[in-house]
Amino acid sequence: MDQTRLRDWIAGLLGSPDLAIEEIRPLGGGSIQENRLVRCRIGDTTRAFVLRMDAAATIASSRSRAEEFGILEAVWRAGVRVPEPVGFCADPSVVGAPFALMGLVEGVGLGPRIAKDLSLGGDRERLAQTLGRELARIHAALDPRELPSALAFLGEPEAQPALAEIARLRASLDGIGAQRPAIEWGLRWGEVRAPDCPAPTLVHRDFRTGNYMVNESGLTAILDWEFAGWGDPAQDLGWFCAACWRFGRPDLEAGGIGTRAAFYRGYTEEGGRAVDPARVAYWEVLAHLRWAVIALEQGARHVSGREFSLELALTGRMVPELERTILRATAPEHWS
């Protein structure tokens, strides 16, 4: 990475010709994108940023960095607790690829650690309630009928988000040549029971423990917007509560950190629509289907040779357990 070009770009963006870069180093935790800490000195002050760019290999369902940054700016303006969007660089000559620059948010974002380390996040029921409130703000952040031109890439909401999601998952399976009968069973189950969605909203589509940061007191930021788009708001509720994202705490149904009641309470108190448990349960099944497909894609990144990674290889090995969960949830005795 050419530090001189990056320094010049940041200095021009901030209008600070005396800016100096003191440190650049990788940040852990990004399984799809690459994140680096960039610490700068401007006069007598220090500012820290996160530089976010594509990893060596990504997955087809991930948005571009430009689109993700546009969504981040929109939710920042709507008051969602996210890192400050500082600027976007489309010129690949600066660091080798387009990238987004965001303010650094202090805290811990690793899902298993958040679930198990009770010194983080403050009161857990309050944390679950706060996350519910943030999710309601996300769902209210944009009106598809009054979309700014900068977000035209979001297009029109799909008439049936559940069926559209299933179509995307099938296309992803075909894209990597995966043949998984249990997943195909689950997708067909989802087609037959797909609920209508009369009022689509902006959805995060990866709202879970591991994609937000906490300190000792509570929530500091919601991260990772590369999958966001229009959809059924119950999709985010189901994704957060799905068993696959509880990190060894199956008793804490809200992301492995709190109760559903607290999470739902925060959501409805902030103006989110009434929670339909049956709709959320449906999207929990689709959460396992989607995570199984993403895990297969992650494993394929390693197997293809484009990005050798033990983490990616192990992610691909999660799929059988996800398939067992899917088969249990869709067994005929559980669904009439």
C-alpha positions in Angstrom: 0.0 0.0 0.0 1.4 3.4 -1.0 1.2 5.5 2.2 2.1 8.7 0.3 -0.9 8.5 -2.0 -3.2 7.5 0.9 -1.9 10.4 3.0 -2.5 12.9 0.2 -6.0 11.6 -0.4 -7.0 11.8 3.3 -5.3 15.2 3.7 -7.3 16.5 0.7 -10.5 15.0 1.9 -10.2 16.6 5.4 -8.5 19.8 4.2 -5.5 19.2 6.4 -2.3 19.5 4.5 -0.2 18.8 7.6 -1.8 15.4 8.1 0.7 12.5 8.7 0.0 8.8 8.8 1.4 7.3 12.0 0.2 3.7 11.7 -1.5 1.3 9.3 -2.3 -2.2 10.4 -4.9 -4.9 9.6 -7.9 -5.3 11.8 -9.3 -8.7 12.5 -12.9 -9.9 12.3 -13.8 -9.2 8.6 -14.6 -12.5 6.9 -15.7 -10.9 3.6 -14.1 -7.5 3.5 -10.6 -6.3 4.5 -10.4 -3.7 7.2 -7.3 -1.7 8.2 -6.7 0.7 11.0 -5.3 4.1 9.8 -4.0 6.3 12.6 -3.3 9.9 11.6 -1.8 13.0 13.3 -3.3 16.4 12.4 -1.5 19.1 14.2 -1.6 18.3 17.9 -4.5 15.8 17.6 -4.7 12.2 16.5 -7.6 10.7 14.5 -8.1 7.0 13.8 -10.0 5.6 10.8 -11.0 2.3 9.4 -10.1 1.7 5.7 -12.5 -0.9 4.3 -11.9 -2.6 0.9 -12.6 -5.9 -0.8 -10.8 -9.0 0.3 -8.8 -11.0 -2.3 -12.0 -13.0 -2.9 -15.5 -12.1 -2.0 -19.0 -13.6 -2.4 -21.5 -12.8 -5.1 -24.2 -11.5 -2.7 -22.0 -8.9 -1.2 -22.5 -5.2 -2.3 -19.7 -3.1 -3.7 -17.9 -0.9 -1.3 -19.4 2.2 -3.0 -22.9 0.9 -2.4 -22.2 -0.1 1.1 -20.8 3.4 1.9 -23.9 5.0 0.4 -26.1 3.0 2.7 -23.9 3.8 5.7 -24.2 7.5 5.0 -28.0 7.2 4.8 -28.4 5.4 8.1 -25.9 7.7 9.8 -28.1 10.6 8.8 -31.1 8.8 10.1 -29.5 8.5 13.5 -28.6 4.9 13.5 -25.5 4.1 15.7 -22.9 3.4 13.1 -19.3 4.4 12.4 -18.9 7.9 11.0 -18.8 7.7 7.2 -15.7 9.9 6.3 -15.2 9.4 2.6 -15.1 7.1 -0.3 -12.3 6.7 -2.9 -13.2 5.2 -6.3 -9.6 5.6 -7.6 -7.9 2.2 -7.4 -4.4 3.8 -7.8 -4.5 5.1 -4.2 -4.4 1.8 -2.4 -4.9 -0.7 -5.2 -8.7 -0.9 -5.0 -11.7 1.3 -4.2 -12.2 1.8 -0.5 -14.3 3.5 2.2 -12.9 5.5 5.1 -14.9 5.5 8.4 -14.3 6.7 11.9 -12.8 4.1 14.2 -15.3 3.0 16.9 -13.8 1.6 20.1 -15.1 -1.7 21.4 -15.3 -5.5 20.8 -17.1 -7.0 17.9 -16.2 -10.7 18.1 -19.5 -12.6 18.5 -18.3 -15.5 20.7 -16.5 -13.2 23.0 -19.5 -10.9 23.4 -21.7 -13.8 24.1 -19.4 -15.3 26.8 -17.7 -12.3 28.3 -20.2 -10.8 30.7 -17.9 -7.8 31.4 -18.9 -6.5 27.9 -22.1 -4.8 26.9 -23.3 -3.7 30.3 -26.7 -5.1 31.4 -27.6 -7.7 28.8 -31.3 -7.2 28.8 -30.7 -3.5 28.3 -28.3 -4.4 25.5 -30.9 -6.6 23.8 -33.5 -3.8 24.1 -31.0 -1.2 22.7 -30.3 -3.5 19.7 -34.1 -3.7 19.1 -34.3 0.1 19.1 -31.5 0.4 16.6 -33.1 -2.2 14.4 -36.4 -0.2 14.4 -34.4 2.9 13.4 -32.8 1.0 10.5 -36.2 -0.1 9.2 -37.4 3.5 9.3 -34.2 5.0 7.8 -35.4 5.1 4.2 -38.7 5.4 2.4 -38.6 3.4 -0.9 -41.1 5.9 -2.3 -38.7 8.9 -1.7 -35.3 7.4 -2.5 -32.5 9.9 -3.1 -30.7 9.5 -6.5 -27.5 8.5 -4.7 -29.2 5.3 -3.6 -30.9 4.5 -6.9 -28.9 1.2 -7.0 -31.3 -0.1 -4.4 -34.0 -0.2 -7.0 -37.6 -1.1 -6.3 -38.6 -3.4 -3.4 -39.5 -6.9 -4.5 -43.1 -7.8 -4.4 -42.4 -11.0 -2.4 -39.1 -10.7 -0.5 -39.1 -14.3 0.7 -39.4 -15.7 -2.8 -36.8 -13.3 -4.0 -34.5 -14.4 -1.2 -35.0 -18.1 -2.1 -34.2 -17.3 -5.7 -31.0 -15.6 -4.7 -30.0 -18.6 -2.6 -30.6 -21.0 -5.4 -28.6 -18.8 -7.8 -25.7 -18.8 -5.3 -25.8 -22.6 -5.0 -25.7 -22.9 -8.7 -22.9 -20.4 -8.9 -20.6 -22.6 -6.9 -22.0 -25.9 -8.2 -23.2 -27.1 -4.8 -25.7 -30.0 -4.6 -27.2 -30.2 -1.1 -30.5 -32.0 -0.9 -31.3 -30.8 2.7 -30.9 -27.2 1.6 -33.0 -27.8 -1.5 -35.7 -29.3 0.8 -35.6 -26.2 3.0 -35.8 -23.9 0.0 -38.9 -25.7 -1.3 -40.4 -25.5 2.2 -39.8 -21.8 2.2 -41.4 -21.4 -1.2 -44.6 -23.1 -0.1 -44.9 -21.1 3.1 -43.6 -17.7 1.9 -45.4 -14.8 3.6 -46.5 -11.7 1.9 -44.8 -8.4 2.7 -47.1 -5.4 2.1 -44.6 -2.8 3.4 -41.0 -3.6 2.7 -38.3 -1.5 4.5 -34.6 -1.2 4.5 -33.2 -4.3 6.1 -29.6 -4.9 7.3 -29.7 -8.6 6.3 -26.7 -9.4 8.6 -28.0 -7.9 11.9 -26.5 -10.3 14.5 -24.0 -10.7 17.4 -20.7 -10.3 15.7 -21.8 -7.4 13.5 -22.1 -4.8 16.3 -19.5 -3.5 18.8 -19.8 -3.1 22.5 -17.7 -1.7 25.3 -18.1 -2.3 29.0 -21.2 -0.1 29.1 -23.2 -1.1 26.1 -23.5 -0.8 22.3 -21.1 1.4 20.4 -21.9 0.7 16.7 -23.7 -1.4 14.2 -21.3 -2.7 11.5 -21.1 -4.5 8.2 -23.7 -3.2 5.7 -22.6 -5.1 2.6 -25.9 -7.1 2.4 -28.4 -4.3 3.1 -31.3 -3.6 0.8 -35.1 -3.7 0.7 -36.9 -6.6 2.4 -39.3 -7.9 5.0 -38.4 -6.3 8.4 -39.1 -9.7 10.0 -36.0 -11.0 8.2 -33.7 -9.0 10.5 -35.6 -10.1 13.6 -35.4 -13.7 12.5 -31.7 -13.5 11.6 -30.8 -11.9 15.0 -32.7 -14.6 16.9 -31.7 -17.6 14.8 -30.1 -20.4 16.8 -27.0 -20.3 14.6 -26.1 -16.8 15.9 -26.3 -17.5 19.7 -22.7 -18.6 20.1 -23.2 -21.4 22.6 -26.0 -19.7 24.5 -29.2 -21.4 23.2 -31.1 -20.2 26.2 -30.6 -16.5 25.2 -32.7 -16.4 22.1 -31.9 -12.8 21.2 -28.4 -13.1 19.7 -27.0 -15.2 22.6 -27.1 -12.1 24.8 -30.7 -11.6 26.0 -34.3 -12.5 25.8 -36.6 -12.2 22.9 -38.9 -10.1 25.1 -36.3 -7.4 25.7 -35.3 -7.3 22.0 -38.8 -7.2 20.8 -39.7 -4.6 23.4 -37.0 -2.2 22.3 -38.0 -2.7 18.7 -41.7 -1.9 19.2 -41.0 1.0 21.6 -38.9 2.7 19.0 -41.7 2.5 16.5 -41.1 -0.9 14.8 -44.2 -2.6 13.6 -45.9 -5.3 15.8 -43.9 -8.5 15.9 -45.6 -11.6 14.4 -43.9 -14.6 16.0 -44.9 -16.9 13.1 -43.4 -14.6 10.6 -40.2 -14.3 12.6 -40.1 -18.1 13.0 -40.3 -18.5 9.2 -37.4 -16.1 8.7 -35.3 -18.0 11.3 -35.6 -21.1 9.1 -34.5 -19.0 6.1 -31.6 -17.6 8.3 -30.2 -21.1 8.6 -30.7 -21.7 4.9 -28.9 -18.5 4.0 -26.1 -19.0 6.4 -25.6 -22.5 5.0 -25.3 -21.1 1.5 -22.9 -18.4 2.6 -20.8 -20.9 4.5 -20.6 -23.0 1.3 -19.6 -19.9 -0.6 -16.9 -19.1 2.0 -15.6 -22.6 1.8 -15.5 -22.4 -2.0 -13.3 -19.2 -1.7 -10.7 -21.4 0.0 -11.1 -24.5 -2.2 -10.8 -22.4 -5.3 -7.3 -21.3 -4.4 -8.2 -17.6 -4.7 -7.9 -17.1 -0.9 -6.3 -19.8 1.2 -7.7 -19.4 4.7 -8.2 -21.9 7.6 -11.2 -19.7 8.8 -12.9 -20.0 5.4 -12.2 -23.7 5.2 -13.7 -24.3 8.6 -16.7 -22.1 7.8 -17.5 -24.4 4.9 -17.5 -27.3 7.4 -20.4 -25.8 9.4 -22.9 -26.7 6.8 -24.0 -30.2 8.0 -25.0 -28.9 11.4 -27.0 -26.1 9.8 -28.7 -28.7 7.5 -29.7 -30.7 10.6 -31.2 -27.6 12.1 -33.1 -26.9 8.9 -34.5 -30.5 8.7 -35.6 -30.4 12.3 -37.3 -27.1 11.9 -39.1 -28.1 8.7 -40.2 -31.6 9.8 -43.9 -32.2 9.1 -44.8 -32.6 12.8 -43.7 -29.0 13.5 -45.5 -27.3 10.6 -49.1 -28.0 9.6 
